[in-house]
Amino acid sequence: MTISKVRQQILERLEPLPSEQVKNLLLKWLLNSSGNLEDFEELLKSQSSQKTEELLD
């Protein structure tokens, strides 16, 4: 996947999130990865999955 596509997908996932959640995700990514955008995208996906599971419980 191209960097441009990854950036667009990240932007689409970040825009609806509250600012505090974005801050927490960014900090988690910076502290636990090499700074790769694909890593950040995966973090966003996993966060979305966790939120969905919490809503279903």
C-alpha distance matrix in Angstrom:
0.0 3.8 6.6 8.3 6.5 6.8 10.3 11.3 10.8 12.7 15.3 15.9 16.6 18.7 20.9 23.0 23.7 27.0 27.0 28.4 25.7 23.0 25.2 25.4 21.7 21.2 24.1 23.0 19.5 21.3 24.0 22.1 18.9 18.1 16.6 12.9 10.9 9.1 12.8 13.9 11.7 13.2 16.5 16.4 15.7 18.6 20.7 20.3 21.3 24.3 25.5 25.4 27.4 29.9 30.5 31.2 33.7
3.8 0.0 3.8 5.3 5.2 6.3 8.7 10.0 10.8 12.5 14.3 15.6 16.9 18.5 20.3 23.0 23.8 26.8 26.4 28.1 25.8 22.7 24.7 25.5 21.9 20.8 23.8 23.3 19.7 20.9 24.0 22.6 19.3 18.0 16.0 12.6 10.5 10.0 13.8 14.3 12.7 15.0 17.8 17.5 17.5 20.5 22.2 22.0 23.5 26.2 27.1 27.4 29.6 31.8 32.3 33.4 35.9
6.6 3.8 0.0 3.8 5.4 5.0 6.1 8.6 9.9 10.4 12.1 14.2 15.4 16.2 18.2 21.1 21.6 24.4 23.6 25.3 23.2 19.9 21.6 22.6 19.3 17.7 20.7 20.6 17.0 17.8 21.1 20.2 16.9 15.5 13.0 10.1 7.7 8.5 12.0 12.0 11.1 13.9 16.1 15.9 16.7 19.6 20.8 21.0 22.9 25.3 26.0 26.8 29.1 30.8 31.5 33.0 35.3
8.3 5.3 3.8 0.0 3.8 5.5 5.2 6.2 8.7 9.9 10.6 12.4 14.4 15.3 16.5 19.6 20.7 23.6 22.9 25.1 23.2 19.9 21.9 23.4 20.2 18.7 22.0 22.3 18.9 19.9 23.4 22.7 19.8 18.6 15.8 13.2 10.2 11.3 14.7 13.9 12.5 15.7 17.7 16.7 17.6 20.8 21.6 21.3 23.5 26.0 26.3 26.9 29.6 31.2 31.4 33.1 35.6
6.5 5.2 5.4 3.8 0.0 3.8 5.4 5.1 6.3 8.6 9.9 10.7 12.5 14.3 15.6 18.2 19.5 22.7 22.7 24.8 22.4 19.5 21.9 23.0 19.6 18.9 22.3 22.1 18.9 20.5 23.8 22.7 19.9 19.4 16.7 13.8 10.5 10.4 14.0 13.2 10.9 13.8 16.2 14.8 15.1 18.5 19.6 18.8 20.8 23.6 23.9 24.1 26.8 28.7 28.8 30.1 32.8
6.8 6.3 5.0 5.5 3.8 0.0 3.8 5.4 5.2 6.2 8.6 9.9 10.7 12.2 14.4 16.9 17.5 20.6 20.4 22.1 19.6 16.7 18.9 19.7 16.2 15.5 18.8 18.3 15.1 16.9 20.1 18.9 16.3 16.0 13.4 10.5 7.0 6.9 10.2 9.4 7.2 10.4 12.6 11.6 12.2 15.4 16.5 16.2 18.2 20.8 21.3 21.9 24.4 26.1 26.6 28.1 30.5
10.3 8.7 6.1 5.2 5.4 3.8 0.0 3.8 5.5 5.1 6.1 8.6 10.0 10.4 12.1 15.2 15.8 18.6 18.0 20.0 18.1 14.8 16.9 18.3 15.2 13.9 17.5 17.8 14.7 16.1 19.5 19.1 16.7 16.3 13.1 11.1 7.4 9.0 11.6 9.8 8.5 12.2 13.5 12.1 13.6 16.8 17.0 16.9 19.5 21.7 21.7 22.7 25.4 26.7 27.1 29.0 31.4
11.3 10.0 8.6 6.2 5.1 5.4 3.8 0.0 3.8 5.4 5.1 6.2 8.7 9.9 10.7 13.6 15.1 18.2 18.2 20.6 18.6 15.6 18.3 19.9 16.8 16.1 19.9 20.1 17.4 19.1 22.5 22.1 19.9 19.9 16.7 14.6 10.9 11.7 14.4 12.3 10.2 13.8 15.1 12.9 13.9 17.5 17.5 16.5 19.3 21.7 21.3 21.9 24.9 26.3 26.1 28.0 30.7
10.8 10.8 9.9 8.7 6.3 5.2 5.5 3.8 0.0 3.8 5.4 5.1 6.3 8.7 10.3 12.3 13.5 17.0 17.5 19.6 17.0 14.5 17.5 18.4 15.1 15.2 18.9 18.5 16.0 18.4 21.4 20.5 18.6 19.2 16.4 14.2 10.4 10.2 12.6 10.5 7.7 10.8 12.3 9.9 10.3 14.0 14.3 13.1 15.6 18.3 18.0 18.4 21.3 22.9 22.9 24.5 27.2
12.7 12.5 10.4 9.9 8.6 6.2 5.1 5.4 3.8 0.0 3.8 5.4 5.2 6.1 8.6 11.0 11.3 14.4 14.5 16.3 13.8 11.0 13.8 14.8 11.6 11.4 15.1 15.1 12.7 15.0 18.1 17.5 15.9 16.7 13.7 12.2 8.4 9.2 10.6 7.8 5.9 9.5 10.0 7.6 9.5 12.7 12.4 12.0 15.0 17.0 16.7 17.8 20.6 21.7 22.1 24.1 26.4
15.3 14.3 12.1 10.6 9.9 8.6 6.1 5.1 5.4 3.8 0.0 3.8 5.4 5.1 6.0 9.2 10.3 13.2 13.1 15.7 13.9 10.9 13.8 15.6 13.0 12.6 16.4 17.0 15.1 16.8 20.1 20.2 18.8 19.4 16.1 15.0 11.3 12.7 14.1 11.0 9.6 13.2 13.2 10.4 12.5 15.6 14.6 13.9 17.3 19.1 18.1 19.3 22.5 23.2 23.0 25.4 27.8
15.9 15.6 14.2 12.4 10.7 9.9 8.6 6.2 5.1 5.4 3.8 0.0 3.8 5.6 5.7 7.7 9.7 13.2 14.1 16.7 14.5 12.3 15.8 17.2 14.6 15.0 18.8 19.0 17.3 19.6 22.6 22.3 21.1 22.1 19.0 17.6 13.8 14.3 15.8 12.9 10.7 13.6 14.0 10.6 11.7 15.1 14.1 12.4 15.7 17.9 16.6 17.1 20.5 21.4 20.8 23.0 25.8
16.6 16.9 15.4 14.4 12.5 10.7 10.0 8.7 6.3 5.2 5.4 3.8 0.0 3.8 5.8 6.7 7.4 11.1 12.4 14.3 11.6 9.9 13.5 14.3 11.6 12.8 16.3 16.1 14.8 17.6 20.2 19.7 18.9 20.5 17.7 16.6 13.1 13.3 13.9 10.9 8.7 11.2 10.9 7.2 8.6 11.7 10.4 8.9 12.3 14.2 13.0 13.9 17.2 18.0 17.7 20.0 22.5
18.7 18.5 16.2 15.3 14.3 12.2 10.4 9.9 8.7 6.1 5.1 5.6 3.8 0.0 3.8 5.7 5.4 8.4 8.9 11.2 9.1 6.7 10.3 11.7 9.6 10.3 13.9 14.4 13.5 15.7 18.5 18.7 18.2 19.8 16.7 16.4 13.1 14.2 14.4 10.8 10.0 12.6 11.4 8.2 10.8 13.2 11.1 10.6 14.3 15.4 14.0 15.7 18.8 18.9 18.9 21.7 23.8
20.9 20.3 18.2 16.5 15.6 14.4 12.1 10.7 10.3 8.6 6.0 5.7 5.8 3.8 0.0 3.8 5.6 8.2 9.1 12.2 10.9 8.9 12.3 14.3 12.9 13.4 16.8 17.8 17.1 19.0 21.8 22.3 21.9 23.2 20.0 19.6 16.2 17.5 18.0 14.5 13.4 16.2 15.2 11.8 14.0 16.5 14.3 13.1 16.9 18.0 15.9 17.4 20.8 20.6 20.0 22.9 25.2
23.0 23.0 21.1 19.6 18.2 16.9 15.2 13.6 12.3 11.0 9.2 7.7 6.7 5.7 3.8 0.0 3.8 6.7 9.2 11.8 10.3 9.6 13.2 14.6 13.5 14.9 18.0 18.6 18.5 20.8 23.2 23.5 23.5 25.3 22.3 22.0 18.8 19.5 19.6 16.2 14.9 17.0 15.7 12.1 13.8 15.9 13.3 11.6 15.2 16.1 13.5 14.7 18.2 17.8 16.8 19.8 22.2
23.7 23.8 21.6 20.7 19.5 17.5 15.8 15.1 13.5 11.3 10.3 9.7 7.4 5.4 5.6 3.8 0.0 3.8 6.4 8.3 6.4 6.5 9.9 11.0 10.3 12.2 14.9 15.4 15.8 18.2 20.2 20.6 21.1 23.3 20.5 20.7 17.9 18.7 18.1 14.6 14.1 15.8 13.7 10.5 12.8 14.2 11.0 10.3 14.0 14.1 11.6 13.8 16.8 16.0 15.6 18.9 20.7
27.0 26.8 24.4 23.6 22.7 20.6 18.6 18.2 17.0 14.4 13.2 13.2 11.1 8.4 8.2 6.7 3.8 0.0 3.8 5.6 5.5 6.5 8.9 10.2 10.9 12.6 14.6 15.7 16.8 18.6 20.4 21.4 22.4 24.6 21.9 22.7 20.2 21.4 20.4 16.8 17.0 18.5 16.0 13.3 15.9 16.7 13.2 13.1 16.6 15.9 13.3 15.9 18.6 17.1 16.8 20.4 21.7
27.0 26.4 23.6 22.9 22.7 20.4 18.0 18.2 17.5 14.5 13.1 14.1 12.4 8.9 9.1 9.2 6.4 3.8 0.0 3.8 5.4 5.1 6.2 8.7 9.9 10.5 12.3 14.2 15.3 16.4 18.3 19.9 20.9 22.9 20.0 21.3 19.1 20.9 19.8 16.1 17.0 18.9 16.1 13.9 17.2 17.9 14.6 15.3 18.8 18.0 15.9 18.9 21.4 19.8 20.1 23.6 24.8
28.4 28.1 25.3 25.1 24.8 22.1 20.0 20.6 19.6 16.3 15.7 16.7 14.3 11.2 12.2 11.8 8.3 5.6 3.8 0.0 3.8 5.4 5.0 6.2 8.6 9.9 10.6 12.3 14.2 15.4 16.5 18.2 19.8 22.2 19.8 21.4 19.8 21.4 19.6 16.2 17.6 18.8 15.5 14.0 17.2 17.2 13.7 15.1 18.2 16.7 15.0 18.4 20.3 18.4 19.2 22.7 23.3
25.7 25.8 23.2 23.2 22.4 19.6 18.1 18.6 17.0 13.8 13.9 14.5 11.6 9.1 10.9 10.3 6.4 5.5 5.4 3.8 0.0 3.8 5.4 5.1 6.1 8.5 9.9 10.5 12.2 14.2 15.4 16.3 17.8 20.4 18.2 19.3 17.6 18.6 16.8 13.5 14.5 15.4 12.2 10.5 13.5 13.4 9.9 11.4 14.5 13.2 11.6 15.0 17.0 15.5 16.4 19.8 20.6
23.0 22.7 19.9 19.9 19.5 16.7 14.8 15.6 14.5 11.0 10.9 12.3 9.9 6.7 8.9 9.6 6.5 6.5 5.1 5.4 3.8 0.0 3.8 5.5 5.1 6.1 8.6 9.9 10.5 12.2 14.2 15.3 16.1 18.2 15.5 16.6 14.6 16.2 14.8 11.2 12.4 14.1 11.2 9.5 13.0 13.7 10.7 12.1 15.5 15.0 13.8 16.9 19.1 18.2 19.1 22.3 23.5
25.2 24.7 21.6 21.9 21.9 18.9 16.9 18.3 17.5 13.8 13.8 15.8 13.5 10.3 12.3 13.2 9.9 8.9 6.2 5.0 5.4 3.8 0.0 3.8 5.5 5.2 6.2 8.6 9.9 10.6 12.2 14.1 15.4 17.4 15.0 16.9 15.6 17.6 15.8 12.4 14.5 16.0 12.8 12.1 15.7 15.9 13.1 15.2 18.2 17.2 16.4 19.8 21.6 20.4 21.6 24.9 25.6
25.4 25.5 22.6 23.4 23.0 19.7 18.3 19.9 18.4 14.8 15.6 17.2 14.3 11.7 14.3 14.6 11.0 10.2 8.7 6.2 5.1 5.5 3.8 0.0 3.8 5.4 5.2 6.1 8.6 10.0 10.6 12.0 14.0 16.7 14.9 16.8 15.9 17.3 14.8 11.9 14.1 14.7 11.1 11.0 14.4 13.7 10.9 13.6 16.2 14.6 14.3 17.9 19.1 17.9 19.7 22.8 23.1
21.7 21.9 19.3 20.2 19.6 16.2 15.2 16.8 15.1 11.6 13.0 14.6 11.6 9.6 12.9 13.5 10.3 10.9 9.9 8.6 6.1 5.1 5.5 3.8 0.0 3.8 5.5 5.1 6.1 8.6 10.0 10.5 11.7 14.4 12.4 13.7 12.6 13.6 11.3 8.3 10.4 11.0 7.5 7.5 11.1 10.7 8.5 11.2 13.8 13.0 13.2 16.4 17.8 17.3 19.1 21.9 22.6
21.2 20.8 17.7 18.7 18.9 15.5 13.9 16.1 15.2 11.4 12.6 15.0 12.8 10.3 13.4 14.9 12.2 12.6 10.5 9.9 8.5 6.1 5.2 5.4 3.8 0.0 3.8 5.4 5.1 6.1 8.6 9.9 10.5 12.4 10.0 11.8 11.0 13.0 10.9 7.9 10.8 12.2 9.3 9.6 13.3 13.6 11.8 14.4 17.1 16.6 16.8 19.9 21.5 21.1 22.8 25.5 26.3
24.1 23.8 20.7 22.0 22.3 18.8 17.5 19.9 18.9 15.1 16.4 18.8 16.3 13.9 16.8 18.0 14.9 14.6 12.3 10.6 9.9 8.6 6.2 5.2 5.5 3.8 0.0 3.8 5.4 5.1 6.1 8.4 10.1 12.4 10.8 13.4 13.5 15.4 12.7 10.5 13.7 14.4 11.2 12.3 15.8 15.2 13.5 16.6 18.9 17.7 18.3 21.6 22.7 22.0 24.1 26.8 27.1
23.0 23.3 20.6 22.3 22.1 18.3 17.8 20.1 18.5 15.1 17.0 19.0 16.1 14.4 17.8 18.6 15.4 15.7 14.2 12.3 10.5 9.9 8.6 6.1 5.1 5.4 3.8 0.0 3.8 5.6 5.3 5.9 8.2 11.4 10.6 12.7 13.0 14.0 10.7 9.2 12.3 12.0 8.6 10.6 13.6 12.4 11.2 14.7 16.4 15.1 16.3 19.5 20.2 19.8 22.3 24.6 24.8
19.5 19.7 17.0 18.9 18.9 15.1 14.7 17.4 16.0 12.7 15.1 17.3 14.8 13.5 17.1 18.5 15.8 16.8 15.3 14.2 12.2 10.5 9.9 8.6 6.1 5.1 5.4 3.8 0.0 3.8 5.5 5.3 5.6 8.3 7.1 8.9 9.3 10.5 7.4 6.0 9.6 9.8 7.3 9.5 12.5 12.0 11.6 14.8 16.5 16.2 17.5 20.3 21.3 21.5 23.7 25.9 26.5
21.3 20.9 17.8 19.9 20.5 16.9 16.1 19.1 18.4 15.0 16.8 19.6 17.6 15.7 19.0 20.8 18.2 18.6 16.4 15.4 14.2 12.2 10.6 10.0 8.6 6.1 5.1 5.6 3.8 0.0 3.8 5.7 5.9 7.4 6.1 9.2 10.5 12.6 9.8 8.8 12.6 13.2 11.0 13.1 16.2 15.8 15.3 18.4 20.3 19.8 21.0 23.9 24.9 24.9 27.1 29.5 30.0
24.0 24.0 21.1 23.4 23.8 20.1 19.5 22.5 21.4 18.1 20.1 22.6 20.2 18.5 21.8 23.2 20.2 20.4 18.3 16.5 15.4 14.2 12.2 10.6 10.0 8.6 6.1 5.3 5.5 3.8 0.0 3.8 6.1 8.4 8.7 11.8 13.6 14.9 11.7 11.3 14.9 14.7 12.2 14.8 17.6 16.4 16.0 19.5 20.9 19.8 21.4 24.5 24.9 24.7 27.4 29.6 29.6
22.1 22.6 20.2 22.7 22.7 18.9 19.1 22.1 20.5 17.5 20.2 22.3 19.7 18.7 22.3 23.5 20.6 21.4 19.9 18.2 16.3 15.3 14.1 12.0 10.5 9.9 8.4 5.9 5.3 5.7 3.8 0.0 3.8 7.2 8.5 10.6 12.6 13.0 9.4 10.0 13.3 12.3 10.2 13.5 15.6 14.2 14.5 18.0 18.9 18.1 20.2 23.0 23.1 23.4 26.2 28.0 28.1
18.9 19.3 16.9 19.8 19.9 16.3 16.7 19.9 18.6 15.9 18.8 21.1 18.9 18.2 21.9 23.5 21.1 22.4 20.9 19.8 17.8 16.1 15.4 14.0 11.7 10.5 10.1 8.2 5.6 5.9 6.1 3.8 0.0 3.8 5.4 7.0 9.6 10.1 6.9 8.3 11.6 11.0 10.0 13.2 15.1 14.5 15.4 18.5 19.5 19.4 21.5 23.9 24.4 25.1 27.6 29.3 29.8
18.1 18.0 15.5 18.6 19.4 16.0 16.3 19.9 19.2 16.7 19.4 22.1 20.5 19.8 23.2 25.3 23.3 24.6 22.9 22.2 20.4 18.2 17.4 16.7 14.4 12.4 12.4 11.4 8.3 7.4 8.4 7.2 3.8 0.0 3.8 5.6 9.1 10.2 8.1 9.8 12.9 13.0 12.7 15.6 17.5 17.4 18.5 21.3 22.4 22.7 24.7 27.0 27.7 28.6 30.9 32.6 33.3
16.6 16.0 13.0 15.8 16.7 13.4 13.1 16.7 16.4 13.7 16.1 19.0 17.7 16.7 20.0 22.3 20.5 21.9 20.0 19.8 18.2 15.5 15.0 14.9 12.4 10.0 10.8 10.6 7.1 6.1 8.7 8.5 5.4 3.8 0.0 3.8 6.4 8.7 7.2 7.7 10.9 12.0 11.7 13.8 16.2 16.7 17.3 19.8 21.5 22.0 23.5 25.8 27.0 27.7 29.7 31.7 32.7
12.9 12.6 10.1 13.2 13.8 10.5 11.1 14.6 14.2 12.2 15.0 17.6 16.6 16.4 19.6 22.0 20.7 22.7 21.3 21.4 19.3 16.6 16.9 16.8 13.7 11.8 13.4 12.7 8.9 9.2 11.8 10.6 7.0 5.6 3.8 0.0 3.8 5.4 5.3 6.7 9.0 10.2 11.0 12.9 14.6 15.7 16.9 18.9 20.4 21.5 23.1 24.9 26.2 27.5 29.3 30.9 32.2
10.9 10.5 7.7 10.2 10.5 7.0 7.4 10.9 10.4 8.4 11.3 13.8 13.1 13.1 16.2 18.8 17.9 20.2 19.1 19.8 17.6 14.6 15.6 15.9 12.6 11.0 13.5 13.0 9.3 10.5 13.6 12.6 9.6 9.1 6.4 3.8 0.0 3.8 5.3 5.0 6.2 8.7 9.8 10.6 12.4 14.3 15.2 16.6 18.5 20.0 21.2 22.8 24.5 25.8 27.2 29.0 30.6
9.1 10.0 8.5 11.3 10.4 6.9 9.0 11.7 10.2 9.2 12.7 14.3 13.3 14.2 17.5 19.5 18.7 21.4 20.9 21.4 18.6 16.2 17.6 17.3 13.6 13.0 15.4 14.0 10.5 12.6 14.9 13.0 10.1 10.2 8.7 5.4 3.8 0.0 3.8 5.4 5.0 6.2 8.6 9.8 10.5 12.4 14.2 15.3 16.6 18.4 20.0 21.2 22.7 24.5 25.9 27.2 28.9
12.8 13.8 12.0 14.7 14.0 10.2 11.6 14.4 12.6 10.6 14.1 15.8 13.9 14.4 18.0 19.6 18.1 20.4 19.8 19.6 16.8 14.8 15.8 14.8 11.3 10.9 12.7 10.7 7.4 9.8 11.7 9.4 6.9 8.1 7.2 5.3 5.3 3.8 0.0 3.8 5.4 5.1 6.2 8.7 9.9 10.6 12.3 14.3 15.4 16.5 18.5 20.1 21.2 22.6 24.6 26.0 27.2
13.9 14.3 12.0 13.9 13.2 9.4 9.8 12.3 10.5 7.8 11.0 12.9 10.9 10.8 14.5 16.2 14.6 16.8 16.1 16.2 13.5 11.2 12.4 11.9 8.3 7.9 10.5 9.2 6.0 8.8 11.3 10.0 8.3 9.8 7.7 6.7 5.0 5.4 3.8 0.0 3.8 5.4 5.0 6.3 8.7 9.9 10.5 12.4 14.3 15.3 16.6 18.5 20.0 21.1 22.7 24.6 26.0
11.7 12.7 11.1 12.5 10.9 7.2 8.5 10.2 7.7 5.9 9.6 10.7 8.7 10.0 13.4 14.9 14.1 17.0 17.0 17.6 14.5 12.4 14.5 14.1 10.4 10.8 13.7 12.3 9.6 12.6 14.9 13.3 11.6 12.9 10.9 9.0 6.2 5.0 5.4 3.8 0.0 3.8 5.4 5.1 6.3 8.7 9.8 10.6 12.5 14.3 15.4 16.7 18.6 20.1 21.3 22.9 24.7
13.2 15.0 13.9 15.7 13.8 10.4 12.2 13.8 10.8 9.5 13.2 13.6 11.2 12.6 16.2 17.0 15.8 18.5 18.9 18.8 15.4 14.1 16.0 14.7 11.0 12.2 14.4 12.0 9.8 13.2 14.7 12.3 11.0 13.0 12.0 10.2 8.7 6.2 5.1 5.4 3.8 0.0 3.8 5.4 5.0 6.2 8.5 9.8 10.5 12.3 14.3 15.3 16.6 18.4 20.1 21.2 22.8
16.5 17.8 16.1 17.7 16.2 12.6 13.5 15.1 12.3 10.0 13.2 14.0 10.9 11.4 15.2 15.7 13.7 16.0 16.1 15.5 12.2 11.2 12.8 11.1 7.5 9.3 11.2 8.6 7.3 11.0 12.2 10.2 10.0 12.7 11.7 11.0 9.8 8.6 6.2 5.0 5.4 3.8 0.0 3.8 5.4 5.2 6.1 8.6 9.9 10.5 12.3 14.3 15.4 16.5 18.5 20.1 21.3
16.4 17.5 15.9 16.7 14.8 11.6 12.1 12.9 9.9 7.6 10.4 10.6 7.2 8.2 11.8 12.1 10.5 13.3 13.9 14.0 10.5 9.5 12.1 11.0 7.5 9.6 12.3 10.6 9.5 13.1 14.8 13.5 13.2 15.6 13.8 12.9 10.6 9.8 8.7 6.3 5.1 5.4 3.8 0.0 3.8 5.5 5.0 6.1 8.6 9.9 10.6 12.3 14.3 15.3 16.6 18.5 20.2
15.7 17.5 16.7 17.6 15.1 12.2 13.6 13.9 10.3 9.5 12.5 11.7 8.6 10.8 14.0 13.8 12.8 15.9 17.2 17.2 13.5 13.0 15.7 14.4 11.1 13.3 15.8 13.6 12.5 16.2 17.6 15.6 15.1 17.5 16.2 14.6 12.4 10.5 9.9 8.7 6.3 5.0 5.4 3.8 0.0 3.8 5.4 5.1 6.3 8.7 10.0 10.7 12.4 14.4 15.5 16.7 18.7
18.6 20.5 19.6 20.8 18.5 15.4 16.8 17.5 14.0 12.7 15.6 15.1 11.7 13.2 16.5 15.9 14.2 16.7 17.9 17.2 13.4 13.7 15.9 13.7 10.7 13.6 15.2 12.4 12.0 15.8 16.4 14.2 14.5 17.4 16.7 15.7 14.3 12.4 10.6 9.9 8.7 6.2 5.2 5.5 3.8 0.0 3.8 5.4 5.0 6.2 8.7 9.9 10.6 12.4 14.4 15.4 16.7
20.7 22.2 20.8 21.6 19.6 16.5 17.0 17.5 14.3 12.4 14.6 14.1 10.4 11.1 14.3 13.3 11.0 13.2 14.6 13.7 9.9 10.7 13.1 10.9 8.5 11.8 13.5 11.2 11.6 15.3 16.0 14.5 15.4 18.5 17.3 16.9 15.2 14.2 12.3 10.5 9.8 8.5 6.1 5.0 5.4 3.8 0.0 3.8 5.4 5.1 6.3 8.7 9.9 10.6 12.5 14.4 15.6
20.3 22.0 21.0 21.3 18.8 16.2 16.9 16.5 13.1 12.0 13.9 12.4 8.9 10.6 13.1 11.6 10.3 13.1 15.3 15.1 11.4 12.1 15.2 13.6 11.2 14.4 16.6 14.7 14.8 18.4 19.5 18.0 18.5 21.3 19.8 18.9 16.6 15.3 14.3 12.4 10.6 9.8 8.6 6.1 5.1 5.4 3.8 0.0 3.8 5.5 5.2 6.2 8.7 9.9 10.7 12.5 14.5
21.3 23.5 22.9 23.5 20.8 18.2 19.5 19.3 15.6 15.0 17.3 15.7 12.3 14.3 16.9 15.2 14.0 16.6 18.8 18.2 14.5 15.5 18.2 16.2 13.8 17.1 18.9 16.4 16.5 20.3 20.9 18.9 19.5 22.4 21.5 20.4 18.5 16.6 15.4 14.3 12.5 10.5 9.9 8.6 6.3 5.0 5.4 3.8 0.0 3.8 5.5 5.1 6.2 8.7 10.0 10.7 12.5
24.3 26.2 25.3 26.0 23.6 20.8 21.7 21.7 18.3 17.0 19.1 17.9 14.2 15.4 18.0 16.1 14.1 15.9 18.0 16.7 13.2 15.0 17.2 14.6 13.0 16.6 17.7 15.1 16.2 19.8 19.8 18.1 19.4 22.7 22.0 21.5 20.0 18.4 16.5 15.3 14.3 12.3 10.5 9.9 8.7 6.2 5.1 5.5 3.8 0.0 3.8 5.4 5.1 6.2 8.7 10.0 10.7
25.5 27.1 26.0 26.3 23.9 21.3 21.7 21.3 18.0 16.7 18.1 16.6 13.0 14.0 15.9 13.5 11.6 13.3 15.9 15.0 11.6 13.8 16.4 14.3 13.2 16.8 18.3 16.3 17.5 21.0 21.4 20.2 21.5 24.7 23.5 23.1 21.2 20.0 18.5 16.6 15.4 14.3 12.3 10.6 10.0 8.7 6.3 5.2 5.5 3.8 0.0 3.8 5.4 5.1 6.2 8.7 10.1
25.4 27.4 26.8 26.9 24.1 21.9 22.7 21.9 18.4 17.8 19.3 17.1 13.9 15.7 17.4 14.7 13.8 15.9 18.9 18.4 15.0 16.9 19.8 17.9 16.4 19.9 21.6 19.5 20.3 23.9 24.5 23.0 23.9 27.0 25.8 24.9 22.8 21.2 20.1 18.5 16.7 15.3 14.3 12.3 10.7 9.9 8.7 6.2 5.1 5.4 3.8 0.0 3.8 5.4 5.2 6.3 8.8
27.4 29.6 29.1 29.6 26.8 24.4 25.4 24.9 21.3 20.6 22.5 20.5 17.2 18.8 20.8 18.2 16.8 18.6 21.4 20.3 17.0 19.1 21.6 19.1 17.8 21.5 22.7 20.2 21.3 24.9 24.9 23.1 24.4 27.7 27.0 26.2 24.5 22.7 21.2 20.0 18.6 16.6 15.4 14.3 12.4 10.6 9.9 8.7 6.2 5.1 5.4 3.8 0.0 3.8 5.4 5.1 6.3
29.9 31.8 30.8 31.2 28.7 26.1 26.7 26.3 22.9 21.7 23.2 21.4 18.0 18.9 20.6 17.8 16.0 17.1 19.8 18.4 15.5 18.2 20.4 17.9 17.3 21.1 22.0 19.8 21.5 24.9 24.7 23.4 25.1 28.6 27.7 27.5 25.8 24.5 22.6 21.1 20.1 18.4 16.5 15.3 14.4 12.4 10.6 9.9 8.7 6.2 5.1 5.4 3.8 0.0 3.8 5.4 5.3
30.5 32.3 31.5 31.4 28.8 26.6 27.1 26.1 22.9 22.1 23.0 20.8 17.7 18.9 20.0 16.8 15.6 16.8 20.1 19.2 16.4 19.1 21.6 19.7 19.1 22.8 24.1 22.3 23.7 27.1 27.4 26.2 27.6 30.9 29.7 29.3 27.2 25.9 24.6 22.7 21.3 20.1 18.5 16.6 15.5 14.4 12.5 10.7 10.0 8.7 6.2 5.2 5.4 3.8 0.0 3.8 5.5
31.2 33.4 33.0 33.1 30.1 28.1 29.0 28.0 24.5 24.1 25.4 23.0 20.0 21.7 22.9 19.8 18.9 20.4 23.6 22.7 19.8 22.3 24.9 22.8 21.9 25.5 26.8 24.6 25.9 29.5 29.6 28.0 29.3 32.6 31.7 30.9 29.0 27.2 26.0 24.6 22.9 21.2 20.1 18.5 16.7 15.4 14.4 12.5 10.7 10.0 8.7 6.3 5.1 5.4 3.8 0.0 3.8
33.7 35.9 35.3 35.6 32.8 30.5 31.4 30.7 27.2 26.4 27.8 25.8 22.5 23.8 25.2 22.2 20.7 21.7 24.8 23.3 20.6 23.5 25.6 23.1 22.6 26.3 27.1 24.8 26.5 30.0 29.6 28.1 29.8 33.3 32.7 32.2 30.6 28.9 27.2 26.0 24.7 22.8 21.3 20.2 18.7 16.7 15.6 14.5 12.5 10.7 10.1 8.8 6.3 5.3 5.5 3.8 0.0
